[in-house]
Amino acid sequence: MISNDRYNIIVIGAGHAGCEAGLASARMGMRTAIFCTDIESVAMMPCNPSIGGTGKGHLVREIDALGGEMGLNIDKTFIQSKMLNTSKGPAVHSLRAQADKHRYHQEMLHTIEQQERLDLIAGEITGLVVDKETAAGDEDTSGQGYRCTGRVTGVTTADGRTLSADAVIICTGTFLGGKIFIGDDVTVSGPAGMPPACELGENLRELGFPVRRFKTGTPARMLRDTLDYSKMKEQKGDDHIVPFSFMNEDKTYDIQQISCWLSYTNEETHRIILDNIHRSAMYSGNIVGVGPRYCPSIEDKVSRFTDRKRHQLFVEPEGLDTDWMYIQGMSSSLPEDVQHAFYSTIPGLEHASIVAPAYAIEYDCVDPLSLKPSLESKILDNLFCAGQFNGSSGYEEAAAQGLIAGINAVRKLRGESPLVLRRDQAYIGVLIDDLVTKGTNEPYRIMTSRAEYRLLLRQDNADRRLTPIGYEYGSVSEERYQRYLTKTERVDAEIARLRSKRTDIDSFRAFLVRHECDLQAGVLDEATIERKKRDIAETGNQTFADILRRPVITYDDLAEIDDESRPSLGINEKTEVEVILKYDGYIRKQINEVEKMRNLESKNLSEDLVYNDIKGLRLEARQKLTEIRPRTLGQASRISGVSPADINVLLIYLEKEMRSSQR
């Protein structure tokens, strides 16, 4: 129910982006409304029922460090927890939790309903109210860029009301112009059969927004008791549960985790798919939207990777109070009869009862090159955009953008500078910079490989990197900040102690022999062990920090030779101490690389710079720079089509301008 005709901020959409945007806005003191077409869409998981994963787990930790809700919510509602990539270095360790999707929705809904200054309203937004008299005028004389045409002042609703707002945040997910495809069947719909939002997309086109169509898909759901688990491989959760939220670091979880299951397609599966691929909406021409490269449908996998004899799939529970199982890795837009045929060829799924078929969904989104790094639109002042509307995919990517859009909408209304995270500060910075600087021609997914400074952007230090920033910008509570300070002081004090502390030489050498020789007897050959013993006998005494840097030694191992000065640290504190000391040299190297890049980031480019007047810039560079309007020389260097030679031209131009201004 609408309780007010005027709000400071209106959020359109209540998915993962909309929830974070609305909560951030209200918590920072703004009268806020979140609109959704259906209350059941609040924090809904229409695709896989999980949070985190490779790269995505980093985003959730960063959202939490900045005061967001996603980490806290999944810690309340997970049914399995697992740390991925533990055989690799700490930079790519990624936490993933299987969610009880219904409880996740219910908990987030409860959080929103209890939040002061926040209204949740079921209703469709059909258009934006725009004050065109506030237009900033032509910023671009070449016709290549985006021109500000006014300021958003409110929204219109499907029931004919007009609501005023100082700022609006669009977080429409896959609801905007949504169409579901199952073979030749096409239904105008949001995800999971919910009501779509159609009129807003047309309104945005009329206002000059570069709207385009993207596509994503979801697999079938099956009944739990109709599957044969004896033919699949069990995937259990970790014995030790690591929470997502830094606020839960001291919490002990004693729950009965629910297993997932692994199975594979086979040549018969592939034959059925290829024989019917012309009936897929993707291949029949019904779908015009571009799908995600890194999450292809099963028909895409089979047709593109013809040399592969099998593809893996995961059978995942959707919750404790439902019999539905989610078939991860098998999205499709093939007709239902074909789905029944190919699913029945997979070990464990031969007699499965399909309660919801796989489908593809196509939706409207905006070209993210039309956004500023703050996620404010270049076309309309005080309009912010987040989530899949910006061309990204995934719950975590959406939530991260929603949080930043919410923070920056508040700061814009207060006349304060926006929060723009650098690529060396956060995966959130990488995500947003990639979108607004490079753009994307397909649904964008975060990956650890996209970050240049992975060792600095670890999961374990997200609070160290971002909580002080969140506190400064107003999104982090006093309680969270004080907890962060206490933890940081404990970790820093222990690192300092380990760097100065030594034990006696005999204890030191005996310790090394025990851990590097005796405990490695079944791993290393005898000659190697004897050589190690000789080396240890000649090794001089070292600090505890030096000992910890040795590959096989852990922080807990040091307890054998430590004394009463050793503090009692939590598991996450121990992890941070160990990683900082073990990777000290590599971390320093990356910090040096960051300092070099900051030289470019510190050189600002004026928003009204006329690139066509700068001699020496190539034509493509002029067009791209005019279109994107980078804030700094560093951002300009990451634009596709801008070469190192173009950056040198800009450097020379800036130096000339600086000398001219000093005369």
BELCORTA-V332319 format. One record per pair of residues at least 24 apart in sequence whose C-alpha atoms are under 8 Angstrom apart, sorted by the first residue. I is the first residue (numbers start at 1). GAP is how many residues later the second one is. Records with the same first field share a line. If there is no record, write none. Layout:
I = GAP ; GAP
This chain:
1 = 119 ; 120 ; 121
2 = 117 ; 119
3 = 116
5 = 157 ; 158 ; 159
6 = 157 ; 158 ; 159
7 = 24 ; 25 ; 26 ; 156 ; 157 ; 158 ; 159
8 = 24 ; 157 ; 158 ; 159
9 = 24 ; 156 ; 157 ; 158 ; 159 ; 160 ; 400
10 = 24 ; 25 ; 144 ; 155 ; 157 ; 158 ; 159
11 = 24 ; 157 ; 158 ; 159 ; 160
12 = 24 ; 113 ; 156 ; 157 ; 158 ; 159 ; 160
13 = 24 ; 157 ; 158 ; 159 ; 160
14 = 27 ; 28 ; 29 ; 157 ; 158
15 = 26 ; 27 ; 28 ; 29 ; 156 ; 157 ; 158
16 = 26 ; 27 ; 28 ; 371 ; 379 ; 380 ; 382 ; 383 ; 386
17 = 154 ; 369 ; 370 ; 378 ; 381 ; 382 ; 383 ; 384 ; 385 ; 386
18 = 152 ; 153 ; 154 ; 368 ; 381 ; 384
19 = 24 ; 89 ; 93 ; 380 ; 383
20 = 48 ; 49 ; 50 ; 379 ; 380 ; 382 ; 383 ; 386
21 = 148 ; 378 ; 381 ; 382 ; 383 ; 384 ; 385 ; 386
22 = 96 ; 384
23 = 45 ; 89 ; 92 ; 95 ; 383
24 = 44 ; 379 ; 382 ; 383 ; 451
25 = 381 ; 382 ; 384 ; 385
26 = 89 ; 90 ; 91 ; 92
27 = 88 ; 89 ; 90 ; 448
28 = 379 ; 382 ; 446 ; 447
29 = 88
30 = 87 ; 380
31 = 86 ; 87
32 = 85 ; 86 ; 87
33 = 85 ; 86 ; 87 ; 88
34 = 84 ; 85 ; 86 ; 87
35 = 85 ; 86 ; 87 ; 88 ; 89 ; 90
36 = 84 ; 85 ; 86 ; 87 ; 88
37 = 85 ; 86 ; 87 ; 157 ; 158 ; 159 ; 160
38 = 84 ; 85 ; 156 ; 157
39 = 82 ; 83
40 = 65
41 = 153
42 = 63 ; 66 ; 67
43 = 61 ; 62 ; 65 ; 66
44 = 57 ; 60 ; 61
45 = 56 ; 350
46 = 145 ; 146 ; 172
47 = 170 ; 171 ; 172
48 = 170 ; 278 ; 280
49 = 49 ; 50 ; 51 ; 52 ; 267 ; 268 ; 269 ; 277
50 = 46 ; 47 ; 48 ; 49 ; 51
51 = 45 ; 46 ; 47 ; 48 ; 344 ; 345
52 = 42 ; 43 ; 44 ; 45 ; 344
53 = 31 ; 41 ; 42 ; 43 ; 44
54 = 30 ; 31 ; 38 ; 39 ; 40 ; 41 ; 42 ; 393 ; 394
55 = 37 ; 39 ; 391 ; 392 ; 393
56 = 38 ; 340 ; 341 ; 390 ; 391
57 = 37 ; 38 ; 39 ; 339 ; 402
58 = 36 ; 37 ; 369 ; 399 ; 400 ; 401 ; 404
59 = 337 ; 338 ; 341 ; 368 ; 369
60 = 184 ; 336 ; 340
61 = 183 ; 184 ; 185 ; 398 ; 401 ; 402
62 = 364 ; 365 ; 366 ; 397 ; 400 ; 401 ; 404
63 = 336 ; 337 ; 340
64 = 180 ; 181 ; 182
65 = 180 ; 181 ; 397 ; 398 ; 401 ; 402 ; 405 ; 411
66 = 397 ; 400 ; 401 ; 403 ; 404 ; 405 ; 409 ; 410
67 = 400 ; 403 ; 408 ; 409 ; 410 ; 413
68 = 335 ; 407
70 = 329
71 = 172 ; 173 ; 174
72 = 172 ; 173 ; 175 ; 176
73 = 31 ; 34 ; 35
74 = 25 ; 30 ; 170
75 = 168 ; 169 ; 170
76 = 28 ; 31
77 = 24 ; 26 ; 27 ; 30
79 = 176 ; 177 ; 178 ; 179 ; 240 ; 241
80 = 156 ; 157 ; 158 ; 177 ; 178 ; 179
81 = 156 ; 157 ; 160 ; 161 ; 176
82 = 155 ; 156 ; 159
83 = 155 ; 159
90 = 365 ; 368 ; 489
91 = 363 ; 364 ; 365 ; 366 ; 367 ; 368
92 = 356 ; 362 ; 366
93 = 365 ; 366
94 = 365
95 = 147 ; 149
98 = 218 ; 219
99 = 219 ; 220
100 = 218 ; 219 ; 220
101 = 217 ; 218
102 = 217
103 = 216
123 = 34 ; 35
124 = 33 ; 34 ; 73
125 = 30 ; 31 ; 32 ; 33 ; 72 ; 74 ; 75
126 = 29 ; 30 ; 31 ; 32 ; 71 ; 72 ; 73 ; 74 ; 77
127 = 28 ; 29 ; 30 ; 72 ; 73 ; 76 ; 77
128 = 24 ; 25 ; 26 ; 27 ; 28 ; 72 ; 75 ; 76
129 = 24 ; 25 ; 26 ; 27
130 = 24
139 = 469
140 = 468 ; 470 ; 486
142 = 484
144 = 479 ; 480 ; 482 ; 483
145 = 481 ; 482 ; 483 ; 484
146 = 224 ; 232 ; 233 ; 481
147 = 231 ; 232
148 = 230 ; 231 ; 232 ; 233
149 = 230 ; 231
150 = 229 ; 230 ; 231
151 = 229 ; 230 ; 231 ; 232
152 = 228 ; 229 ; 230 ; 231
166 = 216 ; 247
167 = 215 ; 216 ; 217 ; 242 ; 246
168 = 214 ; 215 ; 216 ; 241
169 = 214 ; 215 ; 216 ; 217 ; 236 ; 237 ; 240
170 = 213 ; 214 ; 215 ; 216 ; 219
171 = 214 ; 215 ; 216 ; 217 ; 218 ; 231
172 = 215 ; 216 ; 217
173 = 214 ; 215 ; 216
174 = 187 ; 188 ; 189 ; 190 ; 214 ; 215
175 = 188
176 = 24 ; 25 ; 187 ; 188 ; 189
177 = 24 ; 185 ; 186 ; 187
178 = 183 ; 184 ; 185 ; 186
179 = 182 ; 183 ; 184
180 = 179 ; 180 ; 181 ; 182
181 = 100 ; 106 ; 152 ; 178 ; 179 ; 180
182 = 98 ; 99 ; 151 ; 152 ; 153 ; 154 ; 176 ; 177 ; 178
183 = 96 ; 97 ; 98 ; 150 ; 151 ; 152 ; 153
184 = 95 ; 96 ; 97 ; 102 ; 151
190 = 171
191 = 170
201 = 163
208 = 171
209 = 157 ; 170
210 = 156 ; 157 ; 160
211 = 153 ; 154 ; 155 ; 156
212 = 77 ; 152 ; 153 ; 154 ; 155
213 = 75 ; 76 ; 77 ; 149 ; 150 ; 151 ; 152
214 = 74 ; 75 ; 76 ; 77 ; 148 ; 149 ; 150 ; 151 ; 177 ; 228 ; 229
215 = 72 ; 74 ; 75 ; 76 ; 77 ; 145 ; 146 ; 147 ; 148 ; 228
216 = 75 ; 76 ; 144 ; 145 ; 146 ; 227
217 = 80 ; 114 ; 115 ; 116 ; 141 ; 142 ; 143 ; 144
218 = 112 ; 113 ; 114 ; 140 ; 141 ; 142
219 = 107 ; 108 ; 109 ; 110 ; 111 ; 112 ; 113 ; 138 ; 139 ; 140
220 = 106 ; 107 ; 110 ; 111 ; 134 ; 135 ; 136 ; 137 ; 138 ; 139
221 = 103 ; 104 ; 105 ; 106 ; 133 ; 134 ; 135 ; 136 ; 137
222 = 101 ; 102 ; 103 ; 104 ; 105 ; 130 ; 131 ; 132 ; 133 ; 134
223 = 100 ; 101 ; 102 ; 129 ; 130 ; 131 ; 132
224 = 93 ; 99 ; 100 ; 101
225 = 98
226 = 123 ; 125 ; 126 ; 127
227 = 121 ; 122 ; 123 ; 124 ; 125
228 = 119 ; 120 ; 121
229 = 32 ; 119
230 = 118
231 = 32 ; 116 ; 117
232 = 29 ; 30 ; 31 ; 115 ; 116
233 = 28 ; 29 ; 30
234 = 25 ; 26 ; 27 ; 28
235 = 24 ; 25 ; 26 ; 27
236 = 24
246 = 217
247 = 233 ; 236
249 = 321 ; 322 ; 323
250 = 320
258 = 59
259 = 57 ; 58
260 = 54 ; 55 ; 56 ; 57
261 = 53 ; 54 ; 55
262 = 50 ; 51 ; 52 ; 53
263 = 49 ; 50 ; 51 ; 52 ; 83 ; 84 ; 85
264 = 46 ; 47 ; 48 ; 49 ; 82 ; 83
265 = 44 ; 45 ; 46 ; 47 ; 48 ; 80 ; 81 ; 82
266 = 43 ; 44 ; 45 ; 79 ; 80
267 = 42 ; 43
268 = 74 ; 77
269 = 73 ; 74 ; 76 ; 77
270 = 32 ; 72
272 = 66 ; 69 ; 70
273 = 26 ; 29 ; 65 ; 69
274 = 25 ; 28 ; 29
276 = 58 ; 62
277 = 57
279 = 55 ; 56
280 = 52 ; 53 ; 54 ; 55
281 = 52 ; 53
282 = 51
287 = 75
289 = 73 ; 74
290 = 151 ; 152 ; 153
291 = 151 ; 152
292 = 101 ; 150 ; 151 ; 152
293 = 149 ; 150
294 = 151
295 = 34
296 = 35
297 = 32 ; 33 ; 34 ; 35 ; 36
298 = 31 ; 32 ; 33 ; 34
299 = 33
324 = 31
331 = 27 ; 28 ; 29
332 = 26 ; 27 ; 28
333 = 25 ; 26 ; 27
334 = 24 ; 25
364 = 25
365 = 24 ; 25 ; 26
366 = 24 ; 25
367 = 24 ; 72 ; 73
368 = 67 ; 68 ; 71 ; 72
369 = 66 ; 67 ; 68 ; 69 ; 70 ; 258 ; 259
370 = 66 ; 258
371 = 65
372 = 64
373 = 47 ; 59 ; 60 ; 63
374 = 30 ; 31 ; 34 ; 44 ; 45 ; 46
375 = 26 ; 29 ; 30 ; 33 ; 57
376 = 29 ; 33
382 = 27 ; 30
384 = 25
388 = 55
390 = 45
391 = 44 ; 49 ; 51 ; 52 ; 53
392 = 50 ; 51 ; 52 ; 53
393 = 50 ; 51 ; 52
394 = 51
397 = 34 ; 48 ; 49
400 = 28
401 = 27 ; 31
407 = 66 ; 67 ; 68
419 = 54
423 = 28 ; 29 ; 30
424 = 28 ; 29 ; 32 ; 33 ; 170
425 = 31 ; 32 ; 40 ; 41
426 = 31 ; 36 ; 39 ; 40
427 = 24 ; 30
433 = 202
436 = 192
437 = 191 ; 193 ; 198 ; 199 ; 201 ; 202
438 = 200 ; 201 ; 202
453 = 137 ; 141
455 = 131 ; 132 ; 135
456 = 131 ; 134 ; 135
460 = 112 ; 115 ; 116
461 = 115
464 = 24
487 = 86
490 = 79 ; 83
491 = 82 ; 83 ; 85 ; 86
492 = 85
494 = 73 ; 83
495 = 50 ; 82 ; 86
498 = 45 ; 46 ; 47
499 = 44 ; 45 ; 46 ; 47
500 = 43 ; 44 ; 45
501 = 42 ; 43
502 = 39 ; 40 ; 41 ; 42
503 = 38 ; 40 ; 41 ; 58 ; 59
504 = 37
505 = 35 ; 36
507 = 54
508 = 33 ; 34 ; 53
509 = 27 ; 28 ; 30
511 = 49 ; 50
512 = 24
515 = 37 ; 38
516 = 36
545 = 36
548 = 30 ; 33 ; 34
549 = 32 ; 33 ; 34
550 = 32
554 = 24
597 = 37
598 = 36
600 = 32 ; 33 ; 34
601 = 31 ; 32 ; 33 ; 34
602 = 30 ; 31 ; 32
603 = 29 ; 30 ; 31
604 = 27 ; 28 ; 29
605 = 25 ; 26 ; 27 ; 28
606 = 25
607 = 24
614 = 39
616 = 30 ; 33
617 = 29 ; 32
618 = 28
621 = 25
